[in-house]
Amino acid sequence: MRAFGYTVARNPAEAVRAAASTPNATFVAGGTDLLNLMRDGAEAHDHLIDVNRLGLDAITLGSGALRIGGAARMRQVAEHQAVRREFPLLSEALLASASPQVRNMASIGGNLLQRTRCGYFRDAASPCNKRVRGSGCPAIAGHNRGHAILGGSEHCIATHPSDLAVALTALEATVRLLGPGGERSVPIADFYLSPGSTPDRETVMRQDELITGVDVPRTALAGRSRYLKLRDRATFEFAVVSVAAALRTTGGRVQDVRLAFGGVGTRPWRDTRVEAALRGRPLTVQAIEAAGRLLVRDARPYEANGFKAELVQRGLVSILSELGGLR
């Protein structure tokens, strides 16, 4: 790891001014991913701006939305009574993430910005288009068991690792950003970018913008939600496949549904065609299976990850059957 400067910001405006005026600077809160990336040589920054003292760690439940500060810790949010009661999907996704020690340290903003666990990206000796655009994607013809079957390109097939981002995608959250030009809000559906020919650019954020918080709409649908994470081991492991689901039924018929998927896409994956295939129809295993086939209709599996197409369909059947009382 090369030497870097360090500044403790006293307020949000000061933090973004420092990022705008300091070459190759970035923000740090918990540092649970960033410092590993810097140590491994996957990222290099000349200056870190500490954002832990900005008062951005509040969790408040209003009449229309849950507001989560960007510096709130994962554990704080997961264990918050209002989150557990009205947004169980969100709590479950956070508790399924990392280890208790990491959840104590990692911030919500940092979690949303964590980088892929693709081994080629994290190995500075390997070519990787996320690190150096145009250097190649060895995963396409190499070790790709953990890679995406949806949303990839000839330049990148890495998956996004955040369980939280998948949950927030299903809950239709909004990310609040602050930059030198002021504040803006971005629906999480628009926050992450598909790799295309520029896989090194993963979000719509500018370098000098800071995640100040996340707003999650307060709905009855959010209260009937679950998170299913399928992984190689029970703890401290990233999803092979995950499913975030919120479901409302009346008399066995689907009134509304929201679905998002992890481990299968280059970004947190939501396909509204799958939801539309279920909405307004009786909830049956056969209907869920048909929706699952629609989900993977455009999948592009590689040598070692084709099993994900079947696994994500099984996960969808399992979680919706449980939510809908079919088992």
C-alpha positions in Angstrom: 0.0 0.0 0.0 1.4 3.4 -0.9 1.4 6.4 1.4 -1.7 8.6 1.5 -2.9 11.7 3.3 -5.8 11.8 5.8 -8.3 14.4 6.7 -11.1 14.3 9.2 -14.1 16.3 7.8 -16.2 18.3 10.3 -19.4 18.6 8.3 -20.8 17.3 4.9 -20.1 20.4 3.0 -16.5 20.4 4.1 -16.1 16.8 3.1 -17.3 17.3 -0.5 -15.2 20.4 -0.9 -12.2 18.5 0.2 -13.0 15.7 -2.3 -13.4 18.2 -5.1 -10.2 20.1 -4.4 -7.9 17.2 -3.5 -6.6 15.1 -6.4 -7.3 11.3 -6.2 -9.2 11.6 -2.9 -11.9 9.3 -1.6 -14.2 9.1 1.4 -13.7 6.5 4.2 -16.1 5.5 7.0 -15.7 1.9 8.3 -13.0 1.2 5.7 -13.8 -2.5 5.7 -13.6 -2.9 1.9 -11.6 0.2 0.9 -8.5 -0.5 3.0 -8.3 -4.1 1.7 -8.6 -2.8 -1.9 -5.7 -0.4 -1.3 -3.6 -3.0 0.4 -4.1 -5.4 -2.5 -3.4 -2.8 -5.1 -6.8 -3.0 -6.7 -7.4 0.7 -5.8 -4.9 3.5 -5.1 -5.8 6.9 -3.5 -3.6 9.8 -2.5 -5.9 11.1 0.2 -8.7 9.7 2.4 -11.4 11.9 3.9 -12.9 10.6 7.1 -16.7 11.1 7.1 -17.5 9.6 10.5 -18.1 12.9 12.3 -20.7 14.4 10.0 -23.8 13.4 11.9 -25.0 11.1 9.1 -25.7 8.1 11.2 -29.4 8.7 12.1 -32.2 6.2 11.4 -35.6 7.8 11.5 -39.1 6.4 10.5 -41.4 9.0 9.1 -44.9 8.8 7.8 -43.8 8.1 4.3 -40.3 6.7 4.5 -37.5 5.2 6.5 -34.5 7.5 6.3 -31.1 5.9 6.9 -28.0 8.0 7.3 -25.1 7.1 5.0 -22.7 6.6 7.9 -25.1 4.4 9.9 -23.5 1.1 10.6 -24.9 -2.1 9.2 -25.6 -3.5 12.7 -27.5 -0.4 13.8 -29.9 -0.7 10.8 -30.3 -4.5 11.0 -31.2 -4.4 14.7 -33.4 -1.3 14.6 -36.8 -2.2 15.9 -38.7 -0.2 13.2 -36.6 -1.9 10.4 -37.2 -5.4 11.8 -40.9 -4.7 12.2 -41.7 -2.9 8.9 -38.8 -3.8 6.6 -37.9 -7.4 7.5 -36.2 -7.9 4.1 -33.8 -5.1 4.9 -32.9 -6.5 8.3 -32.5 -10.0 7.0 -30.2 -8.9 4.1 -27.9 -7.0 6.5 -27.7 -9.9 9.0 -26.8 -12.2 6.1 -23.9 -10.0 5.2 -20.3 -10.3 6.3 -19.5 -11.1 10.0 -20.7 -9.4 13.2 -17.3 -7.7 13.5 -17.6 -6.2 10.0 -21.3 -5.2 10.5 -20.2 -3.3 13.6 -17.8 -1.2 11.5 -19.2 -1.1 7.9 -21.4 1.9 6.9 -24.5 1.8 4.8 -22.9 4.1 2.2 -19.7 2.0 2.1 -21.7 -1.2 1.7 -23.5 0.2 -1.4 -20.2 1.2 -2.9 -18.2 -2.0 -2.2 -16.4 -3.5 -5.1 -16.9 -6.9 -6.8 -15.3 -10.0 -5.3 -14.0 -11.1 -8.7 -10.6 -12.6 -8.0 -9.2 -11.1 -11.2 -10.2 -7.6 -10.1 -8.7 -8.0 -6.7 -5.4 -9.5 -8.0 -3.3 -6.5 -9.2 -1.2 -8.8 -11.3 -4.2 -9.9 -13.5 -5.7 -7.8 -16.3 -9.1 -6.5 -15.5 -11.3 -3.9 -17.3 -12.6 -2.6 -14.0 -9.2 -1.6 -12.9 -7.7 -0.7 -16.2 -10.2 -0.2 -19.0 -9.1 -2.1 -22.1 -6.9 -4.5 -20.4 -9.3 -7.4 -20.8 -11.6 -9.7 -18.8 -10.0 -13.0 -18.1 -13.1 -14.3 -16.2 -15.0 -14.8 -19.5 -12.7 -17.7 -20.5 -11.3 -18.4 -17.0 -12.6 -19.0 -13.5 -16.2 -17.7 -13.7 -18.2 -19.8 -11.2 -19.2 -16.8 -9.2 -19.8 -14.5 -12.1 -22.9 -13.0 -13.7 -25.3 -14.7 -16.1 -27.4 -11.5 -16.6 -26.3 -8.0 -17.7 -22.7 -8.9 -18.6 -20.8 -7.6 -21.7 -17.7 -8.7 -23.6 -15.8 -6.4 -21.2 -17.0 -7.6 -17.8 -19.1 -10.3 -16.2 -18.4 -9.5 -12.5 -21.3 -9.6 -10.1 -22.2 -6.8 -7.6 -21.6 -8.2 -4.0 -24.0 -6.2 -1.8 -26.9 -8.0 -0.2 -28.1 -4.6 1.0 -28.3 -3.2 -2.5 -30.4 -6.1 -3.6 -32.9 -5.6 -0.7 -33.1 -1.8 -1.4 -33.7 -2.5 -5.1 -36.7 -4.6 -4.2 -37.9 -1.9 -1.8 -37.5 0.8 -4.5 -35.2 2.9 -2.3 -33.7 6.3 -3.2 -30.0 7.2 -2.6 -29.3 10.7 -1.4 -26.1 12.3 -2.7 -24.3 15.5 -1.8 -21.7 17.2 -4.1 -20.2 20.6 -4.5 -23.2 21.6 -6.6 -25.7 20.6 -3.9 -27.9 17.6 -3.2 -29.6 15.2 -5.5 -31.6 12.0 -5.1 -31.2 8.9 -7.4 -33.6 6.0 -7.5 -31.6 2.9 -6.7 -32.8 1.4 -10.0 -30.8 4.1 -11.7 -27.9 4.2 -9.3 -25.9 1.2 -10.6 -24.6 1.0 -14.2 -24.3 -2.1 -16.4 -20.7 -2.7 -17.5 -21.1 -2.1 -21.3 -17.8 -0.9 -22.6 -17.0 1.1 -19.4 -17.0 -1.5 -16.5 -14.7 0.7 -14.5 -17.6 3.1 -14.0 -20.1 1.3 -11.7 -22.5 4.0 -10.4 -23.8 7.4 -11.5 -21.9 9.1 -8.7 -19.3 11.7 -9.4 -15.9 11.4 -7.6 -16.6 14.3 -5.3 -20.1 13.1 -4.3 -20.9 11.6 -0.9 -23.8 9.2 0.0 -25.6 11.1 2.8 -28.4 8.6 3.2 -31.0 6.2 1.8 -34.8 6.7 1.8 -37.0 3.6 1.8 -40.7 4.0 1.0 -42.9 3.0 3.9 -45.5 0.6 2.4 -47.6 -2.3 3.5 -45.8 -4.4 0.9 -42.5 -3.8 2.6 -43.8 -5.3 5.8 -44.4 -8.7 4.0 -40.9 -9.2 2.7 -38.0 -11.7 3.0 -34.5 -12.2 1.9 -33.1 -15.6 0.8 -29.3 -16.0 0.4 -27.8 -19.1 -1.0 -24.0 -19.4 -0.4 -21.2 -21.9 -0.2 -20.9 -21.6 3.6 -23.2 -20.3 6.3 -21.3 -17.2 7.4 -19.1 -14.5 6.0 -19.7 -15.5 2.5 -21.0 -13.7 -0.6 -24.2 -14.8 -2.3 -24.0 -17.4 -5.1 -27.6 -16.5 -5.6 -30.0 -14.3 -3.6 -33.6 -13.3 -3.8 -35.3 -10.3 -2.2 -39.1 -10.6 -2.3 -42.1 -8.5 -1.1 -45.5 -10.0 -1.7 -49.1 -9.0 -1.0 -51.9 -11.5 -1.8 -55.7 -11.6 -1.3 -57.6 -14.8 -1.5 -54.5 -16.6 -2.9 -54.2 -14.0 -5.8 -51.1 -11.8 -6.1 -52.1 -8.2 -5.6 -48.6 -6.8 -5.7 -45.0 -8.1 -5.8 -41.5 -6.8 -5.9 -38.4 -8.9 -6.7 -34.7 -8.4 -6.9 -31.8 -10.8 -7.3 -28.2 -11.0 -6.3 -25.3 -13.2 -7.5 -26.7 -13.5 -11.0 -26.3 -10.0 -12.4 -23.6 -7.4 -12.9 -25.7 -5.1 -10.8 -28.6 -5.7 -8.3 -31.0 -7.3 -10.7 -34.7 -6.4 -11.1 -36.8 -7.5 -14.0 -40.3 -6.0 -13.9 -41.5 -8.5 -16.5 -41.2 -11.2 -13.9 -43.3 -9.2 -11.4 -45.9 -8.5 -14.1 -46.1 -12.2 -14.9 -47.3 -12.8 -11.3 -49.3 -9.8 -10.5 -53.1 -10.3 -10.6 -52.9 -14.1 -10.9 -53.3 -16.9 -8.4 -50.1 -17.7 -6.6 -49.2 -21.3 -7.4 -45.9 -23.1 -7.7 -46.6 -23.4 -11.5 -47.0 -19.7 -11.8 -43.8 -19.0 -9.9 -41.9 -21.5 -12.0 -43.1 -19.8 -15.2 -42.0 -16.4 -13.8 -38.6 -17.9 -13.0 -38.2 -19.1 -16.6 -38.9 -15.6 -17.7 -36.2 -14.2 -15.4 -33.5 -16.4 -17.0 -34.8 -16.2 -20.6 -32.0 -13.8 -21.6 -29.3 -15.4 -19.3 -25.9 -15.9 -20.8 -24.1 -18.6 -18.7 -20.4 -19.4 -19.0 -18.5 -22.6 -18.5 -18.7 -22.8 -14.7 -21.8 -20.7 -13.7 -24.6 -22.2 -15.7 -26.0 -23.8 -12.6 -27.1 -20.3 -11.4 -30.0 -20.2 -13.9 -31.6 -23.2 -12.2 -30.6 -22.2 -8.7 -32.1 -18.7 -8.9 -35.4 -20.2 -10.1 -35.5 -22.6 -7.2 -34.8 -19.8 -4.8 -37.7 -17.8 -6.3 -40.1 -20.7 -5.8 -38.9 -21.2 -2.2 -39.2 -17.6 -1.0 -42.5 -16.8 -2.7 -44.0 -20.2 -1.6 -43.1 -19.3 2.0 -44.4 -15.7 1.8 -47.6 -16.8 0.1 -48.3 -19.7 2.5 -47.9 -22.4 -0.1 -45.7 -24.4 2.3 
